[in-house]
Amino acid sequence: MAQIHGVAGEWARVKGTVAGLWPVFLGVFMAGFSVAFGIFSSLHLGIALFTIAFIAICASLMKGLHRIERFFIGARGEERVSRILSELPDRYHVFNDFVAGRTHVDHVVVGPAGVFAVETKFWRGKVTVEEGCILVDGQLPSRAPLAQVLREAARVKAELAKAGWSGTVTPVLAFASNTFLARIAELNGVVVLNASEIPNSFSTERVVIPPEELERLVSIMEYSR
């Protein structure tokens, strides 16, 4: 089995919780201010401000919980892909939530076949390709996934270069929900595949990084975490 470094989905859960709940905290602060205002200044205005703050808290909580759930769904997708990646041969290392500059990359896989920056998507709609673009149920997603994983691969490469390793980092877009109808393809330099295609795609006889260099690279990545 591959050696696992880090916890899959950890950053997505933290980011989702913060993004979803900070408006609620702001509303609580406003409510506290309105109570103090009502006690020390104007009771009627304080009650009005508290009512507004209470409505804002309720609305923010409902919207925030929905946003948190979206992030947590993504985290579950990362966990699923990480479990599959863990079944790779023991010569492979999987770095979950790898930090490259200010970017958190879902997974960076390092092994004899090379270095791969893996962005995971847990989409429920049917994923197709038209004119080089990825569509979900026939519509463009709100965030272009190919451009995202290309940026992440470039940042992983830059981070490793700063640490003294120069080599190719292959961008990979993995669908944890296996909704990519083509199952596996290469688009604009990005390998796009379903989670079910991971074992055969990574476990090859190709040797790009010799054992000594692989050991040095893993040490560099462990140190940079």
MOLINDA-V301654 format. One record per pair of residues at least 6 apart in sequence whose C-alpha atoms are under 8 Angstrom apart, sorted by the first residue. I is the first residue (numbers start at 1). J is the second residue. D is the distance in whole Angstrom. If there is no record, write none. Layout:
{{I,J,D} {I,J,D}}
This chain:
{{1,86,6} {1,87,5} {1,88,5} {1,89,5} {1,90,4} {1,92,8} {2,85,7} {2,86,5} {2,87,6} {2,88,5} {2,89,5} {2,90,4} {2,91,6} {2,92,5} {2,93,5} {2,94,7} {3,86,7} {3,90,6} {3,91,8} {3,92,6} {3,93,5} {3,94,6} {4,86,7} {4,93,6} {4,94,5} {4,95,6} {4,96,7} {5,93,7} {5,94,6} {5,95,5} {5,96,6} {6,95,6} {6,96,5} {6,97,7} {6,98,8} {7,96,6} {7,97,7} {8,75,7} {8,78,6} {8,79,5} {8,82,6} {8,96,5} {8,97,6} {8,106,7} {8,107,8} {9,72,8} {9,74,7} {9,75,4} {9,76,7} {9,77,8} {9,78,5} {9,79,6} {9,96,8} {9,97,7} {9,106,7} {10,75,7} {10,97,7} {11,97,7} {11,104,7} {12,71,6} {12,72,7} {12,74,7} {12,75,6} {13,68,8} {13,71,6} {13,72,6} {13,75,6} {15,71,8} {16,67,7} {16,68,5} {16,69,8} {16,70,8} {16,71,5} {16,72,7} {17,68,6} {19,64,7} {19,67,8} {19,68,8} {20,61,8} {20,63,7} {20,64,4} {20,65,6} {20,66,8} {20,67,6} {20,68,5} {21,60,8} {21,61,7} {21,64,6} {21,65,8} {23,57,8} {23,60,6} {23,61,8} {23,64,8} {24,56,8} {24,57,5} {24,58,8} {24,60,6} {24,61,6} {24,64,8} {27,53,5} {27,54,7} {27,56,6} {27,57,5} {28,53,7} {28,54,8} {28,57,7} {30,49,8} {30,50,7} {30,53,6} {31,49,7} {31,50,5} {31,53,5} {31,54,7} {32,50,8} {34,46,5} {34,47,7} {34,49,5} {34,50,5} {35,46,6} {35,47,7} {35,50,7} {36,46,8} {37,43,7} {37,45,8} {37,46,5} {38,44,7} {38,45,7} {38,46,4} {38,47,7} {39,46,8} {73,122,7} {74,120,8} {74,121,7} {74,122,6} {77,120,7} {77,121,7} {77,122,5} {77,176,5} {77,177,7} {78,106,7} {78,120,6} {78,121,8} {78,176,7} {80,176,7} {81,120,7} {81,174,8} {81,176,6} {81,195,6} {82,94,8} {82,96,7} {82,107,8} {84,195,7} {84,198,7} {84,199,7} {85,94,7} {85,198,7} {85,199,7} {86,94,7} {87,199,8} {88,199,7} {88,202,8} {88,203,7} {89,203,7} {91,111,6} {91,112,7} {92,109,7} {92,110,6} {92,111,4} {92,112,7} {93,109,6} {93,110,5} {93,111,6} {93,218,8} {94,107,7} {94,108,6} {94,109,5} {94,110,6} {95,107,5} {95,108,5} {95,109,6} {96,105,7} {96,106,6} {96,107,4} {96,108,7} {97,104,5} {97,105,5} {97,106,5} {97,107,6} {98,104,6} {98,105,5} {98,106,7} {98,107,6} {98,108,7} {98,225,7} {99,105,6} {99,225,7} {100,152,8} {100,155,6} {100,156,5} {100,159,6} {101,155,7} {101,159,7} {103,152,7} {103,155,8} {105,117,7} {105,118,7} {105,119,7} {105,152,6} {106,117,8} {106,118,6} {106,119,5} {106,120,7} {107,117,6} {107,118,5} {107,119,7} {108,115,7} {108,116,6} {108,117,5} {108,118,6} {109,115,6} {109,116,5} {109,117,7} {109,118,7} {110,116,7} {110,214,8} {110,218,8} {111,209,7} {111,214,7} {112,206,7} {112,207,5} {112,208,6} {112,209,5} {112,210,6} {112,211,7} {112,214,7} {113,202,7} {113,203,8} {113,204,7} {113,205,8} {113,206,5} {113,207,5} {113,208,5} {113,209,7} {114,168,7} {114,169,7} {114,170,8} {114,207,8} {114,208,6} {114,209,6} {115,168,7} {115,169,5} {115,170,6} {116,153,8} {116,169,5} {116,170,5} {116,171,6} {116,172,7} {117,149,7} {117,152,7} {117,153,5} {117,156,7} {117,169,7} {117,170,6} {117,171,5} {117,172,6} {118,149,7} {118,171,6} {118,172,5} {118,173,6} {118,174,7} {119,149,6} {119,171,8} {119,172,6} {119,173,5} {119,174,6} {120,173,6} {120,174,5} {120,175,6} {120,176,7} {121,173,8} {121,174,6} {121,175,5} {121,176,6} {121,177,8} {122,175,6} {122,176,5} {122,177,5} {123,175,7} {123,176,8} {123,177,6} {123,179,7} {124,177,7} {124,179,7} {125,136,6} {125,137,5} {125,179,7} {126,136,6} {126,137,5} {126,138,8} {126,179,5} {126,180,6} {126,181,7} {127,134,7} {127,135,6} {127,136,5} {127,137,6} {127,138,8} {127,179,6} {127,180,5} {127,181,6} {128,134,6} {128,135,5} {128,136,7} {128,137,8} {128,138,7} {128,180,6} {128,181,6} {128,182,7} {129,135,6} {132,187,6} {132,188,7} {133,140,8} {134,140,7} {134,141,8} {134,144,8} {134,145,8} {134,146,8} {135,141,7} {145,173,8} {146,173,7} {146,187,8} {146,188,8} {146,190,7} {149,171,6} {149,172,7} {149,173,7} {149,190,8} {150,171,6} {150,190,7} {152,171,8} {153,169,6} {153,170,7} {153,171,5} {154,169,7} {156,169,7} {157,166,7} {157,167,7} {157,168,7} {157,169,6} {160,166,7} {160,220,8} {160,221,8} {161,167,8} {163,220,7} {163,224,8} {165,217,7} {170,190,7} {170,191,8} {171,189,7} {171,190,5} {171,191,6} {172,190,6} {172,191,5} {172,192,6} {172,193,8} {173,190,7} {173,191,6} {173,192,5} {173,193,6} {174,192,6} {174,193,5} {174,194,6} {174,195,6} {175,192,8} {175,193,6} {175,194,5} {175,195,6} {176,194,6} {176,195,5} {177,194,7} {177,195,7} {178,194,5} {178,195,6} {178,196,7} {179,194,7} {180,193,7} {180,194,6} {183,192,8} {183,193,5} {183,194,5} {183,197,7} {184,191,7} {184,192,6} {184,193,4} {184,194,7} {184,197,7} {185,191,6} {185,192,5} {185,193,6} {186,192,6}}
